[in-house]
Amino acid sequence: DDRYAGRGGEFETLEDDDRVGGPARSIEGWVVIVTGVHEEAQEDDLYEAFANFGAIKNLHLNLDRRSGFVKGYCFIEFEKYAEAQDAITQMSGELLLEGTLQVDWAFAKAPTERRR
């Protein structure tokens, strides 16, 4: 048979970390969402505040198109679970430029339930 014998339909998966529910890992690391970010905050302000917990792989600070100010939240990606967990526990409730930060996991796994 001369048909294509490639790997069509096979997709990469993330390694299973055996956690049920709880945070979900992204492709490159663990993503936390930071809310309560002051409208005049800049990436450098957040980077300096969160870099103490580990290497930041990615930081998204979204701006409002009309005003040009920060929308009030950002996403920060850490390489290791422990680094992200430390950032959540130690930065929640902290002040940054007059804004009280709330930090939590950005993505969560759905509880494993059997489908019928």
PATI-291420 format. One line per field, with one value per atom (N, C-alpha, C): atom name; residue in one letter; residue number from 1; y, x, z. Coordinates in pm, 1 decimal, always signed. Layout:
% PATI-291420
atom	(CA;...)
rest	(a;...)
nr	(NUM;...)
Y	(Y;...)
X	(X;...)
Z	(Z;...)
This chain:
% PATI-291420
atom	(N;CA;C;N;CA;C;N;CA;C;N;CA;C;N;CA;C;N;CA;C;N;CA;C;N;CA;C;N;CA;C;N;CA;C;N;CA;C;N;CA;C;N;CA;C;N;CA;C;N;CA;C;N;CA;C;N;CA;C;N;CA;C;N;CA;C;N;CA;C;N;CA;C;N;CA;C;N;CA;C;N;CA;C;N;CA;C;N;CA;C;N;CA;C;N;CA;C;N;CA;C;N;CA;C;N;CA;C;N;CA;C;N;CA;C;N;CA;C;N;CA;C;N;CA;C;N;CA;C;N;CA;C;N;CA;C;N;CA;C;N;CA;C;N;CA;C;N;CA;C;N;CA;C;N;CA;C;N;CA;C;N;CA;C;N;CA;C;N;CA;C;N;CA;C;N;CA;C;N;CA;C;N;CA;C;N;CA;C;N;CA;C;N;CA;C;N;CA;C;N;CA;C;N;CA;C;N;CA;C;N;CA;C;N;CA;C;N;CA;C;N;CA;C;N;CA;C;N;CA;C;N;CA;C;N;CA;C;N;CA;C;N;CA;C;N;CA;C;N;CA;C;N;CA;C;N;CA;C;N;CA;C;N;CA;C;N;CA;C;N;CA;C;N;CA;C;N;CA;C;N;CA;C;N;CA;C;N;CA;C;N;CA;C;N;CA;C;N;CA;C;N;CA;C;N;CA;C;N;CA;C;N;CA;C;N;CA;C;N;CA;C;N;CA;C;N;CA;C;N;CA;C;N;CA;C;N;CA;C;N;CA;C;N;CA;C;N;CA;C;N;CA;C;N;CA;C;N;CA;C;N;CA;C;N;CA;C;N;CA;C;N;CA;C;N;CA;C;N;CA;C;N;CA;C;N;CA;C;N;CA;C;N;CA;C;N;CA;C;N;CA;C;N;CA;C)
rest	(d;d;d;d;d;d;r;r;r;y;y;y;a;a;a;g;g;g;r;r;r;g;g;g;g;g;g;e;e;e;f;f;f;e;e;e;t;t;t;l;l;l;e;e;e;d;d;d;d;d;d;d;d;d;r;r;r;v;v;v;g;g;g;g;g;g;p;p;p;a;a;a;r;r;r;s;s;s;i;i;i;e;e;e;g;g;g;w;w;w;v;v;v;v;v;v;i;i;i;v;v;v;t;t;t;g;g;g;v;v;v;h;h;h;e;e;e;e;e;e;a;a;a;q;q;q;e;e;e;d;d;d;d;d;d;l;l;l;y;y;y;e;e;e;a;a;a;f;f;f;a;a;a;n;n;n;f;f;f;g;g;g;a;a;a;i;i;i;k;k;k;n;n;n;l;l;l;h;h;h;l;l;l;n;n;n;l;l;l;d;d;d;r;r;r;r;r;r;s;s;s;g;g;g;f;f;f;v;v;v;k;k;k;g;g;g;y;y;y;c;c;c;f;f;f;i;i;i;e;e;e;f;f;f;e;e;e;k;k;k;y;y;y;a;a;a;e;e;e;a;a;a;q;q;q;d;d;d;a;a;a;i;i;i;t;t;t;q;q;q;m;m;m;s;s;s;g;g;g;e;e;e;l;l;l;l;l;l;l;l;l;e;e;e;g;g;g;t;t;t;l;l;l;q;q;q;v;v;v;d;d;d;w;w;w;a;a;a;f;f;f;a;a;a;k;k;k;a;a;a;p;p;p;t;t;t;e;e;e;r;r;r;r;r;r;r;r;r)
nr	(1;1;1;2;2;2;3;3;3;4;4;4;5;5;5;6;6;6;7;7;7;8;8;8;9;9;9;10;10;10;11;11;11;12;12;12;13;13;13;14;14;14;15;15;15;16;16;16;17;17;17;18;18;18;19;19;19;20;20;20;21;21;21;22;22;22;23;23;23;24;24;24;25;25;25;26;26;26;27;27;27;28;28;28;29;29;29;30;30;30;31;31;31;32;32;32;33;33;33;34;34;34;35;35;35;36;36;36;37;37;37;38;38;38;39;39;39;40;40;40;41;41;41;42;42;42;43;43;43;44;44;44;45;45;45;46;46;46;47;47;47;48;48;48;49;49;49;50;50;50;51;51;51;52;52;52;53;53;53;54;54;54;55;55;55;56;56;56;57;57;57;58;58;58;59;59;59;60;60;60;61;61;61;62;62;62;63;63;63;64;64;64;65;65;65;66;66;66;67;67;67;68;68;68;69;69;69;70;70;70;71;71;71;72;72;72;73;73;73;74;74;74;75;75;75;76;76;76;77;77;77;78;78;78;79;79;79;80;80;80;81;81;81;82;82;82;83;83;83;84;84;84;85;85;85;86;86;86;87;87;87;88;88;88;89;89;89;90;90;90;91;91;91;92;92;92;93;93;93;94;94;94;95;95;95;96;96;96;97;97;97;98;98;98;99;99;99;100;100;100;101;101;101;102;102;102;103;103;103;104;104;104;105;105;105;106;106;106;107;107;107;108;108;108;109;109;109;110;110;110;111;111;111;112;112;112;113;113;113;114;114;114;115;115;115;116;116;116)
Y	(-118.4;+0.0;+123.7;+215.3;+332.9;+457.6;+442.4;+560.1;+616.3;+740.5;+809.6;+731.7;+705.1;+629.0;+715.9;+846.3;+939.3;+933.6;+1040.0;+1044.9;+1140.1;+1149.9;+1238.1;+1201.5;+1302.3;+1278.7;+1247.9;+1237.7;+1214.6;+1349.5;+1381.9;+1511.0;+1495.2;+1596.1;+1596.3;+1619.4;+1564.6;+1586.7;+1631.9;+1696.0;+1735.3;+1616.1;+1608.4;+1498.7;+1512.6;+1400.7;+1401.4;+1419.2;+1514.7;+1541.4;+1479.1;+1392.3;+1316.0;+1401.8;+1529.0;+1612.8;+1603.4;+1586.8;+1584.1;+1721.7;+1785.8;+1922.0;+2014.6;+2128.6;+2220.4;+2287.2;+2345.3;+2421.1;+2331.8;+2389.1;+2317.8;+2378.3;+2294.8;+2338.8;+2381.5;+2488.7;+2527.6;+2456.0;+2483.9;+2417.4;+2444.8;+2569.0;+2604.9;+2619.3;+2620.9;+2639.8;+2654.9;+2731.6;+2750.6;+2897.1;+2924.3;+3061.5;+3105.3;+3225.4;+3286.7;+3413.6;+3449.0;+3573.8;+3669.0;+3791.4;+3894.9;+3999.7;+4021.9;+4124.2;+4236.3;+4348.5;+4464.0;+4544.0;+4525.2;+4596.5;+4742.0;+4834.1;+4977.6;+5013.1;+5105.9;+5141.0;+5202.1;+5254.3;+5314.1;+5223.7;+5099.9;+5005.2;+4972.2;+4936.5;+4896.4;+4755.8;+4693.7;+4557.2;+4546.6;+4646.2;+4643.7;+4637.3;+4708.2;+4707.3;+4566.3;+4499.1;+4363.4;+4264.2;+4282.2;+4192.0;+4197.5;+4318.0;+4332.7;+4273.4;+4288.6;+4237.2;+4084.7;+4021.5;+3876.1;+3797.6;+3863.0;+3792.5;+3728.5;+3774.4;+3716.1;+3570.9;+3527.2;+3391.9;+3291.0;+3336.8;+3246.6;+3313.0;+3240.3;+3292.5;+3310.2;+3429.9;+3458.1;+3426.3;+3331.3;+3291.4;+3383.0;+3439.1;+3522.4;+3614.2;+3735.9;+3831.1;+3906.9;+3896.8;+3968.0;+4072.9;+4198.2;+4309.7;+4377.7;+4355.3;+4405.0;+4549.8;+4627.7;+4768.6;+4791.1;+4889.7;+4931.4;+5008.6;+4976.3;+5041.8;+5190.3;+5225.9;+5366.3;+5455.2;+5410.4;+5496.8;+5476.1;+5357.8;+5326.6;+5283.1;+5278.3;+5235.0;+5083.9;+5029.7;+4887.0;+4851.8;+4734.4;+4689.2;+4643.6;+4624.5;+4586.7;+4444.0;+4373.3;+4235.9;+4204.0;+4098.2;+4048.6;+3899.5;+3835.2;+3693.0;+3680.9;+3598.2;+3574.8;+3425.0;+3381.5;+3239.2;+3206.2;+3110.1;+3060.7;+2921.7;+2885.4;+2754.4;+2642.4;+2668.0;+2562.1;+2588.4;+2480.9;+2486.5;+2557.3;+2522.7;+2579.2;+2730.8;+2779.5;+2923.6;+2995.6;+2940.2;+3000.3;+2995.2;+2883.8;+2871.2;+2972.7;+2992.4;+3093.3;+3234.0;+3264.6;+3396.1;+3416.9;+3313.4;+3323.8;+3350.1;+3270.6;+3283.6;+3411.6;+3455.6;+3571.1;+3705.4;+3707.2;+3835.5;+3870.0;+3773.6;+3804.0;+3899.6;+4010.5;+4110.1;+4215.9;+4202.6;+4301.0;+4425.4;+4539.5;+4664.7;+4684.1;+4730.9;+4767.7;+4891.1;+5005.5;+5132.3;+5161.6;+5154.7;+5186.0;+5083.8;+4974.5;+4869.7;+4746.1;+4689.4;+4566.6;+4448.6;+4369.7;+4258.5;+4135.1;+4064.8;+3932.4;+3839.0;+3728.7;+3638.0;+3498.1;+3432.8;+3296.9;+3225.8;+3096.1;+3018.9;+3068.7;+3081.0;+3128.7;+3017.2;+2895.2;+2783.6;+2669.6;+2604.0;+2493.4;+2371.4;+2255.6;+2130.9;+2106.5;+2050.3;+2009.0;+1882.7;+1868.5;+1743.8;+1625.5;+1515.9;+1399.5;+1328.4;+1326.9;+1257.5;+1164.8;+1053.6;+959.3;+1003.0;+998.2;+1026.1;+901.2;+922.8;+806.1;+784.0)
X	(+84.9;+0.0;+88.7;+68.4;+153.2;+96.1;-2.7;-61.4;+32.4;+4.6;+84.1;+82.0;+198.5;+209.5;+270.1;+239.6;+296.3;+226.9;+245.1;+190.8;+72.4;-4.9;-120.8;-219.4;-269.9;-368.0;-307.3;-175.2;-109.2;-61.2;-99.1;-66.4;+22.4;+104.8;+188.6;+101.7;+141.2;+68.6;+166.6;+112.8;+194.6;+210.7;+325.3;+345.2;+247.8;+195.0;+96.1;+167.8;+118.8;+184.3;+109.4;+11.9;-62.0;-142.1;-163.6;-248.0;-391.4;-483.6;-624.8;-681.8;-745.5;-792.6;-672.8;-691.3;-580.8;-529.9;-409.5;-356.5;-318.2;-327.8;-288.9;-160.2;-70.4;+57.7;+39.2;+106.4;+105.6;+222.3;+243.2;+350.0;+486.7;+513.5;+646.6;+657.3;+547.4;+558.5;+423.8;+423.3;+305.5;+264.9;+140.0;+92.7;+7.2;+37.3;-43.6;-106.1;-222.8;-287.6;-278.6;-241.7;-228.7;-336.0;-426.6;-529.8;-503.9;-570.4;-549.2;-426.1;-379.2;-260.6;-299.7;-222.7;-249.2;-243.1;-328.8;-338.3;-211.2;-124.4;-0.3;+121.5;+97.7;+208.0;+270.2;+397.4;+467.5;+522.1;+561.4;+614.2;+730.5;+817.7;+933.9;+893.5;+787.1;+740.2;+700.1;+624.5;+579.6;+695.2;+781.1;+896.3;+982.1;+1011.4;+1094.1;+1026.8;+895.1;+822.5;+816.9;+808.9;+789.6;+915.8;+1022.3;+1145.1;+1213.8;+1181.9;+1242.3;+1201.5;+1092.9;+1041.7;+1096.0;+1158.3;+1215.7;+1219.2;+1273.1;+1286.1;+1148.2;+1122.1;+996.0;+1015.5;+938.0;+949.6;+869.6;+760.0;+673.9;+592.9;+567.1;+486.0;+399.0;+265.9;+171.0;+99.0;+117.3;+50.6;-35.1;-166.1;-256.7;-296.8;-297.6;-333.9;-469.7;-542.1;-668.6;-638.3;-703.4;-675.5;-708.1;-815.3;-858.4;-773.7;-753.0;-683.3;-532.2;-487.2;-344.1;-297.4;-389.2;-354.4;-371.7;-309.4;-318.8;-463.1;-507.0;-644.6;-666.4;-561.0;-576.9;-537.1;-486.4;-442.4;-322.7;-252.0;-143.9;-125.9;-59.7;-26.7;+124.7;+169.2;+312.7;+335.7;+432.8;+462.2;+597.5;+595.0;+716.6;+748.2;+876.0;+916.3;+876.5;+886.4;+863.9;+738.7;+672.1;+550.5;+576.6;+685.9;+716.7;+735.2;+796.4;+816.0;+681.7;+593.5;+461.5;+382.1;+391.3;+318.7;+369.1;+499.1;+556.4;+508.0;+503.0;+455.4;+310.0;+229.3;+87.6;+73.4;+141.7;+124.2;+185.6;+297.8;+366.2;+322.7;+267.5;+231.9;+83.5;-1.0;-143.8;-161.4;-228.5;-252.6;-144.2;-35.8;+72.8;+35.4;+91.8;+69.7;+176.4;+131.7;+223.2;+164.9;+230.7;+184.8;+39.5;+9.9;-122.5;-231.0;-193.0;-290.0;-263.2;-368.6;-354.3;-365.3;-259.0;-253.2;-323.8;-390.2;-444.3;-381.5;-324.8;-251.9;-310.2;-333.7;-387.8;-346.5;-375.6;-346.1;-433.6;-376.4;-451.9;-537.0;-488.0;-558.2;-570.2;-684.1;-707.0;-755.0;-716.9;-764.4;-907.3;-983.6;-1118.2;-1107.5;-1192.0;-1187.8;-1213.9;-1144.3;-1161.5;-1290.2;-1380.2;-1507.6;-1522.7;-1584.9;-1607.0;-1726.7;-1708.2;-1819.2;-1902.2;-2028.8;-2116.9;-2144.1)
Z	(+0.0;+0.0;+0.0;-95.1;-109.2;-43.5;+42.6;+107.6;+213.7;+251.0;+353.0;+484.1;+537.2;+662.0;+772.2;+767.8;+865.3;+999.5;+1076.7;+1212.0;+1220.6;+1116.4;+1115.4;+1226.0;+1294.3;+1400.1;+1535.5;+1543.7;+1672.5;+1724.8;+1848.2;+1904.9;+2026.6;+2050.1;+2169.2;+2291.8;+2403.9;+2528.2;+2634.6;+2736.1;+2849.6;+2941.5;+3006.9;+3100.6;+3216.7;+3261.5;+3368.3;+3501.1;+3582.4;+3710.1;+3827.5;+3799.9;+3901.6;+3998.2;+3968.8;+4054.5;+4003.1;+4093.5;+4056.7;+4087.8;+3989.1;+4008.4;+4022.9;+4082.8;+4108.2;+3982.4;+3989.7;+3876.1;+3758.7;+3639.2;+3517.9;+3464.4;+3421.6;+3367.0;+3222.2;+3182.7;+3041.2;+2972.9;+2846.7;+2772.0;+2834.9;+2872.6;+2921.4;+3072.0;+3144.3;+3288.2;+3356.5;+3464.5;+3549.0;+3545.5;+3509.2;+3488.3;+3606.5;+3657.8;+3762.0;+3705.9;+3758.1;+3719.8;+3837.8;+3809.1;+3911.2;+3883.1;+3978.2;+3963.0;+4062.8;+4041.9;+4128.5;+4090.1;+3966.4;+3918.5;+3890.0;+3944.0;+3926.3;+3778.5;+3735.2;+3593.4;+3535.5;+3620.1;+3570.6;+3591.6;+3631.3;+3649.6;+3514.0;+3517.4;+3396.4;+3415.8;+3304.2;+3310.4;+3408.3;+3409.1;+3497.9;+3645.2;+3682.2;+3820.3;+3862.2;+3776.7;+3807.8;+3802.1;+3703.6;+3690.7;+3817.3;+3864.2;+3984.2;+4107.3;+4116.7;+4233.1;+4234.3;+4116.8;+4110.8;+4077.3;+4032.4;+3995.5;+4116.1;+4236.8;+4356.5;+4378.5;+4315.7;+4338.0;+4238.6;+4132.2;+4032.9;+3896.4;+3801.8;+3665.4;+3603.1;+3553.7;+3485.9;+3338.7;+3289.8;+3149.5;+3058.0;+3110.7;+3028.4;+3118.2;+3071.4;+3146.5;+3047.0;+3063.3;+2976.6;+3058.9;+3022.8;+3088.3;+2982.4;+2987.9;+2884.1;+2908.4;+2799.8;+2805.2;+2740.1;+2792.1;+2733.3;+2605.5;+2496.5;+2368.0;+2368.8;+2434.0;+2432.2;+2522.1;+2644.7;+2741.3;+2741.5;+2701.3;+2706.5;+2844.4;+2940.6;+3076.0;+3090.4;+3194.7;+3224.4;+3259.3;+3213.3;+3238.9;+3382.8;+3458.5;+3598.9;+3629.4;+3530.1;+3554.0;+3465.5;+3500.8;+3415.5;+3438.2;+3345.0;+3355.5;+3367.4;+3461.1;+3480.3;+3477.7;+3398.5;+3384.6;+3447.4;+3538.3;+3603.3;+3550.0;+3553.3;+3503.1;+3598.6;+3728.8;+3827.4;+3910.4;+3946.7;+4028.1;+4160.6;+4228.6;+4360.0;+4352.7;+4243.9;+4227.4;+4215.2;+4135.2;+4117.3;+4247.8;+4319.5;+4446.5;+4548.7;+4554.7;+4645.1;+4609.6;+4481.3;+4437.5;+4478.8;+4467.3;+4504.9;+4653.7;+4734.7;+4879.6;+4935.3;+4878.8;+4935.6;+4877.6;+4755.8;+4694.4;+4704.8;+4737.2;+4753.6;+4870.9;+4846.1;+4949.3;+4960.5;+4884.6;+4888.5;+4807.3;+4845.6;+4773.3;+4666.2;+4549.9;+4442.8;+4374.6;+4389.0;+4331.9;+4370.6;+4496.2;+4551.0;+4515.0;+4452.2;+4418.8;+4502.4;+4560.9;+4638.9;+4544.0;+4535.6;+4440.9;+4494.8;+4406.5;+4433.7;+4331.7;+4378.2;+4289.8;+4304.4;+4191.3;+4193.0;+4064.6;+4058.3;+3938.0;+3824.3;+3706.1;+3590.4;+3529.5;+3534.1;+3471.6;+3571.2;+3569.8;+3661.9;+3584.5;+3634.8;+3576.2;+3621.2;+3533.7;+3571.3;+3656.4;+3756.0;+3833.1;+3740.7;+3764.8;+3678.6;+3714.4;+3619.2;+3634.6;+3516.2;+3539.7;+3429.9;+3346.9;+3218.3;+3126.7;+3109.0;+3091.0;+3072.4;+2927.4)
